[in-house]
């Protein structure tokens, strides 16, 4: 009899121990989730503060003289349209969906979701904080052929390749920076896709020719919703742009999440 009640008592003790640890684990997870959410909110507020206080931070940007004499030429009055990660295929984008990019077959997944241009919280999508830079763009040149082989010409086209070493599957263009200027205000963004419409317009991208695209709005540059909102681009407008070395990119919302990923095909 004593053995029986002793056994029942042990079961009760074991039950309470398990119950205690389960409650403790739930409390720990809840606290950790709260702390992670708190950090995420603070991080988002830091990024968005650049939008709400644009004039303050831009006082530290290099002036026009710096950019006019910079090593890369300025492409002026380029028609610019907005595109985004996860954009559905339709007539406006040549029926090309943007769940993948020219360099990343899982772009939407790696970015963290659809960069909805309408559902925004400041410079960010409302639903999540991206895992990759929300300041991105597309230009109409791909350094790989449709068969996935690197174009040898790109080494003579891209001025930043001199003396640099690249692996066979590494893009020389992906993640490169440009400065985009509109009405005296500059934003900086990383190269993450090809377009609009064209993919082999070297004379424009690396030279002095106008874009050869004749489709849609005849645009020569696609920019992300974050670039749109920072510069106040409404619909289809013209901007100036030029390549920039990463070391010359000033502090701003574009440097809080920097894309480092390379070509991904799966």
C-alpha positions in Angstrom: 0.0 0.0 0.0 2.8 2.4 0.9 4.6 1.5 -2.2 1.5 2.3 -4.3 1.0 5.7 -2.7 4.7 6.4 -2.9 4.5 5.6 -6.7 1.5 8.0 -7.1 3.4 10.7 -5.2 6.4 10.3 -7.4 4.2 10.7 -10.5 2.6 13.8 -9.1 6.1 15.3 -8.3 7.2 14.4 -11.8 4.1 15.9 -13.3 4.7 19.2 -11.4 8.3 19.3 -12.5 7.4 18.8 -16.1 4.6 21.4 -15.8 7.0 23.8 -14.2 9.6 23.5 -17.0 6.9 23.8 -19.7 5.6 27.0 -18.1 9.2 28.3 -17.7 10.0 27.4 -21.4 6.8 29.3 -22.5 7.7 32.3 -20.5 11.3 32.2 -21.8 10.1 32.0 -25.4 7.5 34.7 -24.9 10.1 37.0 -23.4 12.6 36.3 -26.2 9.9 36.9 -28.8 9.0 40.2 -27.1 12.7 41.2 -27.0 13.2 40.3 -30.7 10.1 42.2 -31.7 11.3 45.2 -29.6 14.7 45.1 -31.4 12.9 44.9 -34.8 10.7 47.8 -34.1 13.7 49.9 -32.9 15.6 48.9 -36.1 12.7 49.8 -38.4 12.3 53.1 -36.6 16.0 53.8 -37.1 15.7 53.1 -40.9 12.5 55.2 -41.2 14.0 58.1 -39.3 16.1 58.8 -42.4 12.9 59.4 -44.4 11.3 61.7 -41.8 14.5 63.6 -41.2 16.0 63.6 -44.7 17.5 67.1 -44.6 19.5 66.5 -41.5 21.6 63.5 -42.7 22.1 64.7 -46.2 24.2 67.6 -44.9 27.0 65.1 -44.6 26.7 63.9 -48.3 29.5 64.8 -50.8 28.5 67.8 -52.8 27.9 68.2 -56.6 31.6 69.0 -57.3 32.6 65.6 -55.9 30.1 63.7 -58.0 30.8 65.7 -61.2 34.4 64.8 -61.0 33.9 61.3 -59.8 35.4 58.3 -61.7 32.1 57.2 -63.2 30.0 59.4 -65.6 26.5 60.6 -64.7 23.6 59.3 -66.8 21.2 62.2 -67.0 17.4 62.5 -67.4 16.8 58.8 -67.5 13.2 57.7 -67.5 12.6 55.7 -64.3 9.9 53.3 -63.2 9.2 51.4 -60.0 9.4 47.6 -59.7 9.6 45.3 -56.6 10.5 41.9 -55.3 7.5 39.6 -55.8 5.8 41.7 -58.4 3.2 39.8 -60.4 3.7 39.4 -64.2 1.5 41.8 -66.2 1.6 44.1 -69.3 3.5 46.9 -67.5 6.5 44.7 -66.8 6.5 42.6 -70.0 4.7 39.7 -68.3 7.8 39.0 -66.2 7.2 38.1 -62.6 9.8 39.3 -60.0 9.6 36.4 -57.6 13.0 35.6 -59.0 15.7 37.9 -60.4 18.2 37.4 -63.2 20.7 36.3 -60.6 18.6 34.7 -57.9 16.0 32.1 -58.6 14.6 32.5 -55.1 14.8 36.3 -54.8 11.5 36.7 -53.0 12.4 34.0 -50.5 15.8 35.4 -49.8 14.5 39.0 -49.5 11.9 37.8 -47.0 8.7 38.3 -48.8 6.9 40.6 -51.3 8.2 44.2 -51.2 4.6 45.5 -51.5 4.8 49.1 -53.0 1.4 50.0 -51.5 1.4 48.4 -48.0 4.4 50.4 -46.5 5.6 51.6 -43.2 8.0 54.4 -44.1 10.7 52.9 -46.3 9.9 49.3 -45.5 7.2 46.8 -46.4 4.6 46.8 -43.6 4.5 43.1 -43.2 8.1 42.3 -42.4 11.7 43.6 -42.1 13.6 42.5 -45.3 16.7 40.2 -45.1 18.2 42.1 -48.0 18.6 45.7 -48.9 15.3 47.4 -49.6 17.2 50.0 -51.7 17.7 48.1 -55.0 17.5 48.7 -58.7 17.6 47.1 -62.2 19.7 48.1 -65.2 19.4 46.6 -68.7 22.6 44.5 -68.8 23.4 41.0 -67.6 26.9 39.7 -67.2 25.8 36.1 -67.9 24.3 34.6 -71.1 21.0 32.7 -71.1 23.1 29.5 -70.7 24.7 30.8 -67.5 28.1 31.6 -68.9 29.8 34.8 -68.1 30.2 37.3 -70.9 33.9 38.0 -71.4 33.2 41.5 -72.5 32.1 42.5 -69.1 35.7 42.7 -67.9 36.4 45.5 -70.3 33.1 47.2 -69.7 32.9 47.4 -65.9 35.6 49.7 -64.6 35.8 48.1 -61.2 37.0 44.7 -62.5 40.7 45.8 -63.0 42.9 43.6 -60.8 40.0 42.0 -59.0 39.4 38.2 -58.8 36.1 36.6 -59.4 35.0 33.0 -59.2 33.3 31.4 -62.2 29.8 31.7 -60.8 30.2 35.1 -59.3 28.5 38.1 -60.9 30.6 41.2 -61.4 27.5 43.4 -61.3 25.2 42.0 -58.6 25.2 44.2 -55.4 27.1 47.1 -57.1 26.1 50.5 -56.0 24.7 53.5 -57.8 23.8 57.0 -56.8 20.3 58.2 -57.9 19.6 61.9 -57.9 16.3 63.7 -58.3 15.7 67.4 -57.6 19.0 67.8 -55.8 18.4 64.8 -53.5 20.4 61.6 -53.7 19.7 58.0 -52.7 22.0 55.0 -53.0 21.0 51.5 -54.0 22.3 48.1 -55.0 22.0 46.3 -58.4 19.8 43.3 -57.9 18.0 42.6 -61.2 18.1 43.2 -65.0 15.8 45.5 -66.9 13.6 47.3 -67.7 12.9 45.1 -70.7 16.4 45.0 -72.2 19.3 42.8 -70.9 22.2 43.6 -73.2 22.4 47.4 -73.4 26.1 47.9 -72.7 26.4 51.1 -74.6 23.9 52.8 -72.3 24.8 51.1 -69.0 28.6 51.5 -69.3 28.7 54.2 -72.0 27.2 57.4 -73.0 24.3 56.3 -75.2 20.6 56.7 -74.2 18.7 53.5 -73.3 17.6 51.5 -76.3 14.4 50.3 -74.7 11.4 51.2 -76.7 8.9 49.1 -74.7 6.4 50.5 -72.2 7.5 53.9 -70.8 10.9 53.6 -72.6 12.5 53.5 -69.1 16.2 53.0 -68.6 16.1 52.3 -64.8 13.9 50.5 -62.4 14.0 51.4 -58.7 12.5 49.8 -55.6 9.7 51.3 -53.5 12.2 52.4 -50.9 14.1 54.5 -53.5 10.8 55.8 -54.8 9.7 57.0 -51.4 13.0 58.4 -50.3 13.3 60.5 -53.4 9.6 61.3 -53.8 9.3 59.7 -57.2 5.7 59.7 -58.3 4.9 57.3 -61.1 7.2 57.6 -64.1 9.8 60.4 -63.8 13.4 61.1 -64.8 16.5 60.9 -62.6 20.3 61.1 -62.9 22.4 58.1 -61.9 26.0 57.0 -61.7 28.0 54.0 -60.5 29.6 54.5 -57.0 32.2 52.5 -55.1 30.9 51.1 -51.8 33.5 53.0 -49.9 32.0 56.3 -51.2 28.4 55.5 -50.2 27.5 57.8 -47.3 25.6 56.6 -44.3 21.9 56.3 -44.8 19.0 53.9 -44.7 20.5 52.0 -47.7 23.4 50.9 -45.5 21.4 49.3 -42.6 20.8 46.1 -44.6 23.4 45.5 -47.2 22.9 42.6 -49.7 25.9 40.3 -49.8 24.4 37.2 -51.5 25.7 36.1 -54.9 24.2 34.3 -57.8 21.8 31.6 -56.8 20.2 29.2 -59.3 18.1 26.3 -58.2 
